[in-house]
Amino acid sequence: MIADITAPGSSRSGDPNGDLGEAVEPARRAAQAEAGDNPVGEHVQTQAEDGGAVTHLFEADLPGYRGWRWAVTVASAGPATPVTVSEVVLLPGPDALVAPPWVPWTQRLRAGDLGVGDLLPTDPDDPRLVPGYLIDEDPALQPLSPELGLGRLRVLSRDARLALVQRWRDSDRGPDSEMARSAPDRCVTCGFYLPLGGLLAAALGVCGNSLAPADGQVVHAEFGCGAHSEVRVDTSPNVPVVELVYDDAELELLPPAPAE
């Protein structure tokens, strides 16, 4: 909003910034014109701007704008010229309720956000991927890119593989999970555990037990659950049983026979 509002009685013969700093009422009228039926609050601050302009700040008593302020910037062309309102905007104050900083959607995505039919393109400069024709230190991946241009275009970098091992170790299928801490043994000794190939075999595998909670999922070698292949349940009775048991409560007491 731009309007010409002259402060009454200001000759502009002195410092223009000083006169602009006194133009509180013209600035308030400009803010009130923008606020409509909502009242404009107290004048809280005056700020000098580049180029000789001055901004007056007023409390904004607008619903949903707690802690916000009307910012009215006034300026003049020089001494003996009228005060003009250059801009009227709402700005957040130090205690204002504002939205959180904007984060690109690629950084907001989390595991499980991708639904049926959704597409998630990979950044060409994704640091997790390296060209597939590079010599890989993992022998298990070398057959996947036998010749230049005939294999996969990109493969996981070493740093990405180390990161995924740590990420899966810290997940619910890692050794620090509640289920693993209460398990009788670790997956690495379980007959249903299928190690991954290559360098990941030492730390990661897939559970192949259809009755286990992690069936078909990648688990850490130190993970464990109650469906371990070597679990043995003691079926012996807790109370020893003897061949003959006397129940004293059912005994019938007979008087002694008379002596002959």
Secondary structure, DSSP 8 states (H G I E B T S, - for coil): --EE---TT----S-HHHHHHT-HHHHHHHHHHHHTTS-EEEEEEEEE-GGG-EEEEEEE--TT-TTEEEEEEEE-SSTTS--EEEEEEEEE-TT---------HHHH--TT---TT------TT-TTEEETTS--S-GGGGGGS-STTTS-SEEE-HHHHHHHHHHHHTSTTSTTSHHHHT-SS-GGG-TTEEE-SGGGGGTEEEE--TTSTTBTSEEETT---TT-TT-----S-SS---S----GGG----------
